[in-house]
Amino acid sequence: MKLINLLKETEFSKDMAHRQVLYDSRNLTLVAFNFEAGQELPVHCLSADSELALLVLEGDGEFQGENAVPVQAGNLMILPVCVPHGLKAHSRVRVLAFISPSVTEY
């Protein structure tokens, strides 16, 4: 068992989105992403075997991919295997990514 306090995972970077792996096993990876306003995670695709859920903890922005989808705190985006995705932050944004099964790309 591992207890994670998401209120303490709030490190940001001026140069690029801050990424921190919070948990990693062969079945699940949890990654915290923190974006300053204007920062982006370019559109990309995970490995062919992994599904992804993205929970916006704070702020507002836009999930990008085939279509742009505005998001705000409390939104959960669930992406099936190998759907291209990215994010552009309109304000300071914190996102928690759930990846299953685990990948080494993050």
Contact map, one row per residue, 1 for C-alpha under 8 A:
1110000000000000000000000000000000000000000000000000000000000000000000000000000000000000000000000000000000
1111000000000000000000000000000000000000000000000000000000000000000000000000000000000000000000000000000000
1111100000000000000000000000000000000000000000000000000000000000000000000000000000000000000000000000000000
0111110000000000000001000000000000000000000000000000000000000000000000000000000000000000000000000000000000
0011111110000000000000000000000000000000000000000000000000000000000000000000000000000000000000000000000000
0001111111000000000000000000000000000000000000000000000000000000000000000000000000000000000000000000000000
0000111111000000000000000000000000000000000000000000000000000000000000000000000000000000000000000000000000
0000111111000000000000000000000000000000000000000000000000000000000000000000000000000000000000000000000000
0000111111100000000000000000000100000000000000000000000000000000000000000000000000000000000000000000000000
0000011111110000000000000000000001000000000000000000000000000000000000000000000000000000000001000000000000
0000000011111000010000000000000001000000000000000000000000000000000000000000000000000000000000000000000000
0000000001111100110000000000000001110000000000000000000000000000000000000000000000000000000000000000000000
0000000000111111110000000000000000110000000000000000000000000000000000000000000000000000000000000000000000
0000000000011111100000000000000000010000000000000000000000000000000000000000000000000000000000000000000000
0000000000001111100000000000000000000000000000000000000000000000000000000000000000000000000000000000000000
0000000000001111110000000000000000110011000000000000000000000000000000000000000000000000000000000000000000
0000000000011111111000000000000011110011100000000000000000000000000000000000000000000000000000000000000000
0000000000111001111100000000000011100000000000000000000000000000000000000000000000000000000000000000000000
0000000000000000111110000000001111000000000000000000000000000000000000000000000000000000000000000000000000
0000000000000000011111000000001110000000000000000000000000000000000000000000000000000000000000000000000000
0000000000000000001111110000111100000000000000000000000000000000000000000000000000000000000000000000000001
0001000000000000000111110000111100000000000000000000000000000000000000000000000000000000000000000000000000
0000000000000000000011111001111000000000000000000000000000000000000000000000000000000000000000000000000000
0000000000000000000011111111110000000000000000000000000000000000000000000000000000000000000000000000010000
0000000000000000000000111111100000000000000000000000000000000000000000000000000000000000000000000000010000
0000000000000000000000011111100000000000000000000000000000000000000000000000000000000000000000000000111000
0000000000000000000000011111100000000000000000000000000000000000000000000000000000000000000000000001110000
0000000000000000000000111111110000000000000000000000000000000000000000000000000000000000000000000111110000
0000000000000000000011111111111000000000000000000000000000000000000000000000000000000000000000001111111000
0000000000000000000011110001111100000000000000000000000000000000000000000000000000000000000000011110000000
0000000000000000001111100000111110000000000000000000000000000000000000000000000000000000000000011100000001
0000000010000000001111000000011111000000000000000000000000000000000000000000000000000000000001111000000000
0000000000000000111100000000001111100000000000000000000000000000000000000000000000000000000001111000000000
0000000001110000111000000000000111110000000000000000000000000000000000000000000000000000000111100000000000
0000000000011001110000000000000011111111000000000000000000000000000000000000000000000000100111000000000000
0000000000011101100000000000000001111110000000000000000000000000000000000000000000000000101110000000000000
0000000000000000000000000000000000111110000000000000000000000000000000000000000000000000111110000000000000
0000000000000000000000000000000000111111000000000000000000000000000000000000000000000001111000000000000000
0000000000000001100000000000000000111111100000000000000000000000000000000000000000000001100000000000000000
0000000000000001100000000000000000100111110000000000000000000000000000000000000000000111100000000000000000
0000000000000000100000000000000000000011111000000000000000000000000000000000000000000111000000000000000000
0000000000000000000000000000000000000001111100000000000000000000000000000000000000001110000000000000000000
0000000000000000000000000000000000000000111110000000000000000001100000000000000000011110000000000000000000
0000000000000000000000000000000000000000011111000000000000000000000000000000000000011100000000000000000000
0000000000000000000000000000000000000000001111100000000000000000000000000000000001111000000000000000000000
0000000000000000000000000000000000000000000111111100000000000000000000000000000011110000000000000000001010
0000000000000000000000000000000000000000000011111100000000000000000000000000000011000000000000000000001000
0000000000000000000000000000000000000000000001111100000000000000000000000000000011000000000000000000000000
0000000000000000000000000000000000000000000001111110000000000000000000000000000011000000000000000000100000
0000000000000000000000000000000000000000000001111111000000000000000000000000000111000000000000000011111000
0000000000000000000000000000000000000000000000001111100000000000000000000000011111000000000000000011100000
0000000000000000000000000000000000000000000000000111110000000000000000000000011110000000000000001111000000
0000000000000000000000000000000000000000000000000011111000000000000000000001111000000000000000001110000000
0000000000000000000000000000000000000000000000000001111100000000000000000001110000000000000000111100000000
0000000000000000000000000000000000000000000000000000111110000000000000001111100000000000000000111000000000
0000000000000000000000000000000000000000000000000000011111110000000000111111000000000000000011110000000000
0000000000000000000000000000000000000000000000000000001111100000000000001110000000000000000011110000000000
0000000000000000000000000000000000000000000000000000000111110000000000011100000000000000000111100000000000
0000000000000000000000000000000000000000000000000000000111111000000000011000000000000000111111000000000000
0000000000000000000000000000000000000000000000000000000101111100000001111000000000000000111110000000000000
0000000000000000000000000000000000000000000000000000000000111110000001110000000000000011111010000000000000
0000000000000000000000000000000000000000000000000000000000011111000111100000000000000011110000000000000000
0000000000000000000000000000000000000000000000000000000000001111100111100000000000001111000000000000000000
0000000000000000000000000000000000000000001000000000000000000111111110000000000000001111000000000000000000
0000000000000000000000000000000000000000001000000000000000000011111100000000000000111100000000000000000000
0000000000000000000000000000000000000000000000000000000000000001111100000000000000011000000000000000000000
0000000000000000000000000000000000000000000000000000000000000001111110000000000000000000000000000000000000
0000000000000000000000000000000000000000000000000000000000000111111111000000000000000000000000000000000000
0000000000000000000000000000000000000000000000000000000000000111001111100000000000000000000000000000000000
0000000000000000000000000000000000000000000000000000000000011110000111110000000000000000000000000000000000
0000000000000000000000000000000000000000000000000000000100011110000011111010000000000000000000000000000000
0000000000000000000000000000000000000000000000000000000101111000000001111110000000000000000000000000000000
0000000000000000000000000000000000000000000000000000001111110000000000111110000000000000000000000000000000
0000000000000000000000000000000000000000000000000000001111000000000000011111000000000000000000000000000000
0000000000000000000000000000000000000000000000000000001110000000000000111111100000000000000000000000000000
0000000000000000000000000000000000000000000000000000111100000000000000000111110000000000000000000000000000
0000000000000000000000000000000000000000000000000000111000000000000000000011111000000000000000000000000000
0000000000000000000000000000000000000000000000000011110000000000000000000001111100000000000000000000000000
0000000000000000000000000000000000000000000000000011100000000000000000000000111111100000000000000000000000
0000000000000000000000000000000000000000000000000111000000000000000000000000011111100000000000000000000000
0000000000000000000000000000000000000000000001111111000000000000000000000000001111100000000000000000000000
0000000000000000000000000000000000000000000011111110000000000000000000000000001111110000000000000000000000
0000000000000000000000000000000000000000000011000000000000000000100000000000001111111000000000000000000000
0000000000000000000000000000000000000000001111000000000000000000110000000000000001111100000000000000000000
0000000000000000000000000000000000000000011110000000000000000011110000000000000000111110000000000000000000
0000000000000000000000000000000000000001111100000000000000000011100000000000000000011111000000000000000000
0000000000000000000000000000000000000001111000000000000000001111000000000000000000001111100000000000000000
0000000000000000000000000000000000000111100000000000000000001111000000000000000000000111110000000000000000
0000000000000000000000000000000000111111000000000000000000111100000000000000000000000011111110000000000000
0000000000000000000000000000000000001100000000000000000000111100000000000000000000000001111110000000000000
0000000000000000000000000000000000011100000000000000000000111000000000000000000000000000111110000000000000
0000000000000000000000000000000001111000000000000000000001110000000000000000000000000000111111000000000000
0000000000000000000000000000000001111000000000000000000111111000000000000000000000000000111111100000000000
0000000001000000000000000000000111100000000000000000000111100000000000000000000000000000000111110000000000
0000000000000000000000000000000111000000000000000000011111000000000000000000000000000000000011111000000000
0000000000000000000000000000011110000000000000000000011110000000000000000000000000000000000001111100000000
0000000000000000000000000000111110000000000000000001111000000000000000000000000000000000000000111110000000
0000000000000000000000000001111000000000000000000001110000000000000000000000000000000000000000011111000000
0000000000000000000000000001110000000000000000000111100000000000000000000000000000000000000000001111111000
0000000000000000000000000011100000000000000000000111000000000000000000000000000000000000000000000111111000
0000000000000000000000000111100000000000000000001110000000000000000000000000000000000000000000000011111000
0000000000000000000000011111100000000000000000000100000000000000000000000000000000000000000000000011111100
0000000000000000000000000100100000000000000001100100000000000000000000000000000000000000000000000011111111
0000000000000000000000000000000000000000000000000000000000000000000000000000000000000000000000000000011111
0000000000000000000000000000000000000000000001000000000000000000000000000000000000000000000000000000001111
0000000000000000000010000000001000000000000000000000000000000000000000000000000000000000000000000000001111
